[in-house]
Each structure stands twice: as structure tokens, then as C-alpha cells.
Amino acid sequence: MDGVPFSAPVRTACPYCGVGCGVLATPNGMGGALISGDRAHPANFGRLCSKGAALGETLDLEGRLLEPRIGGRRAHWGEAIELVAERFRSAIATHGPDSVAFYVSGQLLTEDYYVANKLMKGFIGSANIDTNSRLCMASTVAGQRRAFGTDTVPGSYEDLETADLVVLVGSNLAWCHPVLYQRLAAAKQARPGMKVVNIDPRRTATAELADMELRLAPGSDVALFNGLLNWIEAEGAIDAEFVLRHVAGLPAAIAKARRMDTETAARATGLSAQDLQAFWRLWIRSERVVTVFSQGVNQSSQGTDKVGAIINCHLATGRIGRPGMGPLSVTGQPNAMGGREVGGLANTLAAHLDIENAGHRAAVQDFWRSPVICTEPGLKAVDLFQACADGRIKALWIMSTNPAVSLPQADDVAAAIRACPFVVVSDAMADTDTTRLAQVLLPAAAWGEKSGTVTNSERRITRQRAFLPLPGEARPDWRHLCDVAAAMGWGEAFDYSGPAEIFREHAALSALAADLGRDFDISGLAGIDDVAYDRLEPIQWPVPAEGDPGGRFYAEGGFHHADGQARMVAVEHRAPVSAPTAAYPLRLNTGRVRDHWHTMTRTAKSPRLSAHIAEPFVEIHARDAAGLGIEAAELVTLESPHGRAVARALVTDRTPEGSVFMPMHWTAIWSSEGRADALVGAVVDPISGQPESKAYPVRVERFEAAWHGFAVAVEAFAPTTAYWALARSTGGWRAELAGAEAPADWTGFAEALFGLEDAGARPVSVVDSGRGTARIAFVADGRVVAAFFAAPEPVEVARAHVVEQIGEVGVAAMLAGRPSIDRPDPGALVCSCFGVGVNTIRAAIEEQGLADVEAIGRALRAGTNCGSCRPELARLLARPKASLAAE
């Protein structure tokens, strides 16, 4: 980058998970930026994960939506806004306000979210606004509202560093919240007496840090924590004074918990009595306990009760709100918390006020000076798209999310969107599974171009600042909403000069909520001017008009039910609603991988992020695989009553027998049939409405293919084979392929695959018709511009080597498919930051006698930057000769 005129760094916030890391973005004046961690930010102190560190690779405009489109044609902004306003007006006039809906996203900034909620609930007069956050943390919202009287996260990240015991439940912190994992690992190293317990049906990367691992049966969390509550009573560990003064519901909760004795809990969880009692004993004897929970708890048909079972244990012992203790929900998206604060969920009002409360509704309507206010909760996400399917929703606006991929029964959701008479999508990207279904597309500002605030999982508000100009005709989401509101006749109420003015209104509304006894209070920021807003430092709420900001809740009671007491709720273990059958004998668990994010619209732009895992896969236990005749690295078909997917088999003992795991990131843009949520049924928690994404019945079978292939090219290409998975690579593109019938002419097939029929590229091939193998390179101007490898079984080539050769002059080196003896194959990527492969690491361990992760870092730099690969490095040290792909 020598000679590039970098400007001063801009302090902003990472757009990925709910950790809310601070980022320094230094623009280069050419549409890019250097990215580093902000050492002054109290969430990450300069640390970034692999995704955050690669943000600079995702800023290009390729694939961006840069102008409004109507019916696929370019349109003027005025035309698009008027059409959206007219179709919403018409639907409301003819069918009533509940005939329209918004589906929004934790990718929106708080100011965008606020305006969307105000428009729908206070001017249209319906609560039919829900968010993709329904898919990740709605059960926490419901559980905390039920227990505390409002949706409060009691503690802070620093509690992870001061606890004696950290319990991780359904949370692969190492891959899904890597910076928190790094903070926890550093604290444990500094305080060896700290204990970590990891509770998860799968053995994830997070387990490498744990002193105790409990691989419980899927869906049995309530049994585990009811058993703990039973032991808390039996061991005399109830904090009688705290409960007497601050907690209601103990007798009923204890009565249910008594049914979960050790023997019963062992049957329900699949754990041994010894392991259960060891965990319960450790929990009770460690006063400073933090219980961290995430999607493994939330994404369940009894997610709210799982949250309740965890909170019950903390309330019964008074272990809440003090340093180093309390329940801690970690959210999946960068602004899931901000969305909760402004009422982005269909069953909440702004500022943590309640739709069901007439006084709250009247207060908000008066504050907004709105003509109407919603009177009852709206449709939650799954129900909202069912309403599209059956014709109740006549106009739908989707903002910054991809429900045709991410919602359960994704094929049905796509059909529902298609069936809706009018659909508008605001997005930064032109081509997604969802934008393909819309009549109107509105170009949205992306990260780096928009300005506002986000709130992380510890209630810390951070400014997300623009450091790049708006490209083309893109506009911030709040501007889209305000323009449509004005066209619908409400211009005065939505005449904001910018996000600072929206934030001031949001803060002022929180003062009203505080007067009504709510927890959310940032009234101390209501008078902030534009300059102070631009300079706003990260700050944890509450931020009252008088007094210090931040801190913890509930150490001295002060809960938000009318009587000031918390509620312990009597909960009972239930098995997951959808049980395996003879036709669908395995349980599907879905989740994230380390280096990709949601539906990959951003992370798929980065070659190094795609290099870690380049195609959809399914983890299957070795005994299940053997029973089905499935070998490692074969392609398999997964089917449920609702859909189908194809993925690469990863035979492993990390997932329990009887279950399979598939990541949720791949879309129709990046794979032929890699959408995991096409398989998941629309089974939801009856209280939170959150789908059960961790235990849905499926069957798995070998994918019958006549041939398998691997392809690389300098230019993008579009596979159409029976199976394909596309990814960016260094210097070009790569794809895994498979077909039902072998081509008669491999060279002609490859030429058509790459679109090189008339390009003048010269093919050089080695084809063995008898063995069914082919290796073909295409050369133009002396350089290899594309290469294709085929075989009857999964192709054995050194993929990292092949990727490196694209665009180079060595035809022979390309066709060899593996490096020469003097250039060892680095193997599958482990460290994304420094491009260190598994073979390089194994060789260094053996040749240099490396004994720990720090030694690997000194020798190879792996694990010394973001640290996300450290669990994998530890696993390699433990089993240096095992195949990484087979672990």
C-alpha cells in the first residue's frame, strides 16, 4: 500500500456479533481502509476476531445495489418512494393497518430501528414489525421480562474476568463471540484458580478452554438447571434474606425442581450422576458465578423456560448484579440490543415499554404526537411470513436481512414472499435470495457509509461512524423510512436532519419510560448536540440525567415488576417438540462457523475468510456415518419434511451420535443446495416465538454422483452442475463440483464452465478416460487463467497450492495438483490472519518440538493476532497426527 494517501483513523464499531468491538478504520482515499482494533474501546481493548480483522477486504462495490429498482429496472428515488407509499396507503385503506408489515434486522443502527418502529406502531397503527433478532435472542427477552419485569442484562463483560466460575451454556464463544472468548482465556491464564464449564451437546472449539465439559442431550438444559436448583435447596445454598426481600415464586419453582433428582436428571440429560453432582457442587461452592448463554439456549421450543431455569438459580442464591456474578446473555448481532431498546420486536414498545399496558401506549402516543398507536402485539417472524403466504399481509417491507435463507422452512418463506402482492427490500446488495423476490429494491448504505449508534450485549452504546462516502444513490435506512413516511402524509413527524436528531428523540423518550419505572434510561443524552453526538464515547446505559452512567442491576433488588420483586418461574423439562422418527432418525443442529457471518453477503467477499471453510458441510458421528455407508469428505443429502440440502460430510466425534450439525451461512448465491434453514421446521417457543433451530429431525443419505470436481479461475464463473459450492480465493474464484453424469468431452465441459468458449484461452489437459479423471488448465497470455480437476471420487488435489497457482505461468505445477518437494503443501487454512495451514503447523510441532499454543505463535505467528484459531491450535497439539478434516 506504499504511496496510498491514508487519512486519519475513524473510530467506529464492528458490524458483526453482539460483542460490539471498537474498530479503527483508516480510509485510503480509494474506497478502501486499513482496519485495526480500537485499544481504547472497553469491549475489546484492541482485539478483533478473524472477521473483524478482514473488514478491509469487504469494502468494494462489487455486487452493490447502487440505485432504486422497480420490477428489475432502474428507477428514480422519487418514483420508488411514491410507489412504496401508495401501495402501503392502499393496503391500509382497503384492508386495515394489520395488512402491512416490516421485517427488520439487527444490522440496522438504533436510529434506523427507532424510525421504523415509530412509523409502524405510532403512525400506521400496527405492531406488525418484527426482526431477525427474533431468531437469535427473543427467548432471552421473554425470559428476562418474565423474571425481572423488563428486558435487562444485569451485568457486564468484566464479570467474566472477576468470576470464580464461568459457565458457558449453548454458546460456542470461541467461534461466535471470539473476542469475549479471548478475554475469558486471558483472565483464566492470569487467575489459574478460575474454572470454566462448557455445556453443549457438541464438542466445540470453546471446549478447549473448559475445566469441565458437559455434553448433555439436546434440549435438556432445563433438566440440568432444575437439578441444580434442587441441589441449591438441599445444600442450604438459598440466600434466604435476598429471596425474602426481593424474589417471589420460590416455593413453586422449588417444587418443580425437586422432581429433578440426580437419577431423573441423569436420564434426561444423558450425563452421569457423577458429572452432574460435580457440576452442581462446583456451582454452589463458587460464589462468584457467571452463566453465559446464547443460541443453544434461545433457539428452542422451550427457550424461555431454559432462560428461566438459569435465572432461577441466580435469584435463589442472590448471585446477581454483583461483580463476577449473574446470568449473561450474549447476542448474535451487532445491534440486537439497540433494536430491543426501541421496540423493534412485534411484542414490545419503544424504551422497554409494554404494548399490553394502556398507560404505556398512551404515554408513547402522546410523546410521538401520533394519530394512532398499536393496541396489541403484532405478528412474530414465523407468523408474519405465514400471514404473507395466506394472504393477510398485502404489503411487506424487508430491511437489511435475508429471510429467504435465514428463517425456518426457508423454501416456504421464499414462496410466501413471492405470494405477497407487494414487497420492497432495502439492502446494500443487489443479488440475494430475498432481493430476487421483491418488486422494489431500495439501495441502502453499508457499514463504513452509515452513521449512528449500536448497543452491545453489556448495554454499551457505541457510535458507528461513516468513513466512506455513500456510493451511487445509496441512502441510510432511516432516510428511506422518513421519505416514505412523508409521502404517506406524516412528513412533519419524520422531518429529521440526521441521526443525531433521531438519537435525541430516542433518549428523551427513555426519560418518560424511566418515570414509568422502566430500566432503560439514557435521558442524560437527550440534550446532546450534533458535535457531542459525533464525539460520543462508548457508554453503558443507564445514562440518567443525574448520576453516574453504567453499572450493574439488581444487587440490591429494584426489579421492574410493579411490586419491585423478581419472579422465579416454575419450569419443567420437556423434550424438543419434534422427535426423530423412522423416516427422519437424526436431529439437525444448526449454527455458525468461525470465519463467516449470517448469509455471507459481507464475509464471502474476503478470500482468506472463505479459505478456512469454503463449502457447506455437515458434521456426523462416525458410528452414524458407518451405519449409513458414508465416508469422510463424501457429499451427502439431508432431507426433512420441509426441504433438502447437500453438503460435505465431516465424520467426527465432535457431534453426538444421533445428531448432525450444519452451518447456516450458505445461500443460493454461494451453493446449489446449501441452505440449512430449508430443513428446519417452523416449530417455535410458545412464549417468545423463537424457532427451534437446534433439534429438528432429518435423514442423511449419500449423494450419488458420477464425478466430483474442483475448479479455480481468475474471473468469476457460474456453475450449474448437480452440486456446486462457490467461493472467492486469492487471485480469483474456486468451486467444489459434482455431477450426475460424466461429460463425454471434459475439455469442452470445462471451457463452458468457465465461459471461455470464445476467449482464446488454450487448454492443456491430462485426461484418463479409463479412470474417469481429468486435469485441464486454460492458458492465456502465458498465464493459467482457469483450471479444472475431476475424478470419480472427491478430488485429491492440494487446494491451497492450486489456488496459489491461478494467474501464474506454471502450467505443469497447476496440472500436478500439488506442490513440488521443495514447496510443501500448507494444507487447509487454520490461521486466517497470517495464512498458516494445518500441514505447516503439524510439521512445526513435530520438527521443532512445539509444546503449547504460544510456542506455535512464536514459530509461525499463528494465533498471535485475533486469536480465533487458538482452540484449533490446541487441538492440533493434542492430536498432532489426526486429520483436521476428520476431527
Salt bridges, closest charged atoms under 4 A:
ASP38 OD2 - ARG11 NE 2.78
GLU57 OE2 - ARG608 NE 2.32
ASP60 OD1 - LYS605 NZ 2.78
GLU62 OE1 - ARG728 NH2 3.25
GLU67 OE2 - ARG69 NE 2.89
GLU79 OE2 - ARG73 NH2 2.46
GLU82 OE2 - ARG89 NH2 2.95
ASP130 OD1 - ARG134 NH2 2.87
ASP151 OD2 - ARG340 NE 2.67
GLU158 OE2 - ARG552 NH2 2.93
ASP159 OD1 - ARG552 NH2 2.78
GLU161 OE2 - ARG183 NE 2.91
ASP164 OD1 - ARG191 NH2 3.54
ASP164 OD1 - ARG288 NH2 2.74
GLU208 OE2 - ARG203 NH2 3.56
ASP211 OD2 - LYS188 NZ 3.17
GLU213 OE1 - ARG203 NH1 2.32
ASP221 OD1 - LYS306 NZ 3.12
GLU233 OE2 - ARG258 NH2 2.51
GLU241 OE2 - ARG245 NH1 3.83
GLU263 OE2 - ARG267 NH1 3.18
GLU287 OE2 - ARG322 NH1 3.44
ASP305 OD1 - ARG146 NH2 2.88
ASP305 OD2 - ARG574 NH1 3.29
ASP354 OD1 - ARG145 NH2 2.76
ASP354 OD2 - ARG518 NH1 3.56
ASP390 OD2 - ARG392 NH2 2.92
ASP411 OD1 - ARG675 NH1 2.86
ASP431 OD1 - ARG436 NE 2.65
ASP433 OD2 - ARG675 NE 3.68
GLU449 OE2 - ARG64 NH1 2.75
GLU458 OE2 - ARG460 NE 2.91
GLU473 OE2 - ARG74 NH2 2.75
ASP483 OD2 - ARG475 NH1 2.97
ASP483 OD1 - ARG479 NE 3.16
GLU505 OE2 - LYS118 NZ 2.93
ASP519 OD1 - HIS352 ND1 2.89
ASP530 OD1 - ARG504 NH1 2.87
ASP534 OD1 - ARG463 NH2 3.34
GLU537 OE2 - ARG11 NH1 2.87
ASP563 OD2 - ARG567 NH2 3.16
GLU572 OE1 - LYS256 NZ 3.74
GLU572 OE2 - ARG259 NH1 2.99
ASP595 OD1 - ARG594 NE 2.77
ASP595 OD2 - HIS612 ND1 3.89
GLU615 OE2 - ARG648 NE 2.93
GLU619 OE2 - ARG202 NH2 2.91
GLU619 OE2 - ARG654 NH2 3.10
GLU634 OE2 - ARG702 NH2 3.05
GLU639 OE2 - ARG644 NH1 3.93
GLU639 OE1 - ARG699 NH2 2.89
GLU657 OE1 - ARG623 NE 2.91
GLU673 OE2 - ARG644 NE 2.77
GLU701 OE2 - ARG699 NE 3.93
GLU704 OE2 - ARG702 NH1 3.10
GLU736 OE1 - ARG648 NH2 3.63
GLU736 OE2 - ARG799 NE 2.62
ASP768 OD2 - ARG771 NE 3.81
GLU804 OE1 - ARG823 NH2 3.37
GLU854 OE2 - ARG870 NH2 2.51
GLU872 OE2 - ARG594 NH1 2.64
GLU872 OE1 - HIS612 NE2 3.11
GLU887 OE1 - ARG875 NE 2.73
GLU887 OE2 - ARG879 NE 3.91
